[in-house]
Amino acid sequence: MRSMAMKPALFYILLFSVLLCGCNASKQAASTPAPTPTPTPATATVATGTGAPLAVAVNPNTNQIYVATMTQGSNSGSVTVINGTTNNTTTVAVGSYPYAIAVNSVTNQIYVANQQSNTVTVIDGTTNNTTTVPVGTTPEAVAVNPVTNQIYVANWDNNGTVTVIDGATNNTTTVAVGSSPGAVAVNSVTNQIYVANNGSNTVTVIDGATNNTTTVAVGTEPEAVAVNPSTNTIYVANNNPGGPGSVTVIDGATNNTTTVVAGNGPVDVAVNPNTNKIYVVNNINGSNNVTVIDGATNNTTTVAVGSYPQAVAVNSVTNQIYVTNLNSNNVTVIDGATNNTTTVAVGNGPDTVAVNTNTNQIYVANLGSGNVTVITP
């Protein structure tokens, strides 16, 4: 199973002493401020039913969190809706093997891609009523353009297609893309959609106004894609099994590309548009690190994280980055200003993570323990 892409704000305070001319050592020591202890984040555990949580998404406007949960051997799945204020939950029935989830915070509609039933369940965030929309075979990823109210579903086993759902009517259009599309991202500023085709080593660029497409060659086995709308730059993480991983940087204006070397086995990528830093999770052959790319220069820095990191999310308000470490049962928090790290224990097998930037709460879906850890910095 390929994990989705789709990461508690801790910071470090630099201590300094002021050297005053003529002061003796004791006076200097007395003037040095006492160390400020690093705050320990609070965590809470929220149960998500009997299955494994596979994806999590947040509506920051309503402070509701949506967790897609799969029950092995069952012909149905569910979404656990968490009230971000109380952590109370509601369960909504969806299709079989819900694998990916996205939220349109403008319309308060939630889109759940159900892999085994080849459908998307649309949840009305106000009532939790649902509508089922047929899509292609094995929907793998879903993304929303909140400006146009169009939803893009990448169908892994449907000869390379994306199903475009009109959010106003739930009518669909099919767009041909490359082989095995496994990730999709939207630039809502330019109305361009980027589909990473794992099987053909390409990205299909869809013009949201016309559904016309352009093909851009990238690295081997592109696994994840993210957009910086501020710079109109797109970042594609190329897994390249058996060799060094890479990130293809696409100029959104020209579709010209640049290649940046990453760690082994990059599986996820996220952008902080405020700092123009890009975070790439590498987890193959003992990499267990994150490549930080400076978007202005494409220079890189490597930050060590936990064992078998899976996913990354950015809080662009606090400039904190959250990385789930599947095998070490924790989350690495990277301070975006310093690249210093802190570790927070969570449940078993943390796989995906989402951030509510309005409340500064972080939601970690734990595959092994069937729950969500809520981190409050």
SULGI-V700934 format. One record per residue. RES is the residue in one letter. SS is DSSP state (2 for helix, 1 for strand, 0 for the rest). PHI is phi in whole degrees, -180 to 180 (999 if undefined). Layout:
res=<RES RES>
ss=<SS SS>
phi=<PHI PHI>
//
This chain:
res=<M R S M A M K P A L F Y I L L F S V L L C G C N A S K Q A A S T P A P T P T P T P A T A T V A T G T G A P L A V A V N P N T N Q I Y V A T M T Q G S N S G S V T V I N G T T N N T T T V A V G S Y P Y A I A V N S V T N Q I Y V A N Q Q S N T V T V I D G T T N N T T T V P V G T T P E A V A V N P V T N Q I Y V A N W D N N G T V T V I D G A T N N T T T V A V G S S P G A V A V N S V T N Q I Y V A N N G S N T V T V I D G A T N N T T T V A V G T E P E A V A V N P S T N T I Y V A N N N P G G P G S V T V I D G A T N N T T T V V A G N G P V D V A V N P N T N K I Y V V N N I N G S N N V T V I D G A T N N T T T V A V G S Y P Q A V A V N S V T N Q I Y V T N L N S N N V T V I D G A T N N T T T V A V G N G P D T V A V N T N T N Q I Y V A N L G S G N V T V I T P>
ss=<0 0 0 0 0 0 0 0 0 0 0 0 0 0 0 0 0 0 0 0 0 0 0 0 2 2 2 2 2 2 2 0 0 0 0 0 0 0 0 0 0 1 1 1 1 1 1 0 0 0 0 1 1 1 1 1 1 1 1 0 0 0 0 1 1 1 1 1 1 1 0 0 0 0 0 0 1 1 1 1 1 1 1 0 0 0 0 0 1 1 1 1 1 1 0 0 0 1 1 1 1 1 1 1 0 0 0 0 1 1 1 1 1 1 0 0 0 0 1 1 1 1 1 1 0 0 0 0 0 1 1 1 1 1 0 0 0 0 1 1 1 1 1 1 1 0 0 0 0 1 1 1 1 1 1 0 0 0 0 0 1 1 1 1 1 1 0 0 0 0 0 1 1 1 1 1 0 0 0 0 1 1 1 1 1 1 1 0 0 0 0 1 1 1 1 1 1 0 0 0 0 1 1 1 1 1 1 0 0 0 0 0 1 1 1 1 1 0 0 0 0 1 1 1 1 1 1 1 0 0 0 0 1 1 1 1 1 1 0 0 0 0 0 1 1 1 1 1 1 1 1 0 0 0 0 0 1 1 1 1 1 1 1 1 0 1 1 1 1 1 1 1 0 0 0 0 1 1 1 1 1 1 0 0 0 0 0 0 1 1 1 1 1 1 0 0 0 0 0 1 1 1 1 1 0 0 0 0 1 1 1 1 1 1 1 0 0 0 0 1 1 1 1 1 1 0 0 0 0 1 1 1 1 1 1 0 0 0 0 0 1 1 1 1 1 0 0 0 0 1 1 1 1 1 1 1 0 0 0 0 1 1 1 1 1 1 0 0 0 0 1 1 1 1 1 1 0>
phi=<999 -87 -87 -77 -93 167 999 999 -74 -114 -137 -112 -108 -73 -94 -143 -120 -95 -91 -107 -61 87 -85 -83 -61 -68 -70 -62 -64 -67 -85 -76 -66 -68 -58 -90 -67 -70 -66 -92 -69 -90 -127 -134 -113 -120 -72 -121 97 -94 -104 -98 -73 -105 -156 -144 -145 -124 -104 -67 -72 -103 57 -116 -119 -119 -120 -80 -125 -109 -106 -59 82 -96 -89 -139 -131 -149 -120 -90 -99 -103 -77 -66 -83 -112 66 -68 -125 -133 -108 -121 -74 -132 -82 -81 58 -66 -116 -145 -150 -143 -121 -99 -71 -76 -94 59 -116 -120 -119 -117 -88 -103 -64 -83 -100 54 -139 -118 -92 -99 -104 -78 -66 -81 -112 66 -68 -125 -132 -106 -120 -68 -131 -79 -80 56 -63 -107 -151 -146 -144 -122 -103 -69 -74 -97 58 -115 -120 -119 -117 -87 -102 -63 -112 -121 55 76 -135 -123 -91 -100 -103 -78 -66 -80 -120 67 -69 -124 -133 -107 -120 -75 -131 -82 -80 53 -69 -123 -152 -147 -141 -120 -101 -72 -74 -97 59 -116 -119 -119 -116 -86 -100 -64 -84 -115 56 -139 -119 -94 -99 -102 -78 -65 -80 -120 67 -69 -126 -132 -107 -121 -73 -130 -80 -79 54 -61 -109 -152 -146 -144 -120 -103 -69 -69 -107 55 -124 -119 -121 -118 -86 -103 -66 45 -57 88 -150 -61 -79 -150 -124 -90 -99 -105 -78 -65 -80 -119 66 -69 -125 -134 -106 -118 -73 -120 -78 -78 68 -65 -121 -153 -149 -144 -122 -104 -68 -72 -104 57 -115 -123 -121 -118 -90 -120 -136 -101 55 75 -56 46 -150 -123 -90 -101 -104 -80 -64 -79 -120 66 -69 -125 -133 -107 -121 -73 -130 -82 -82 55 -65 -119 -148 -140 -138 -118 -99 -71 -77 -95 59 -118 -122 -121 -122 -85 -112 -60 -88 -104 56 -152 -120 -91 -103 -103 -78 -66 -81 -120 66 -68 -125 -136 -111 -121 -72 -131 -80 -83 66 -64 -117 -131 -151 -142 -121 -99 -70 -72 -106 56 -110 -118 -119 -116 -88 -103 -61 -72 -104 63 -154 -121 -94 -102 -105 -118 -61>
//
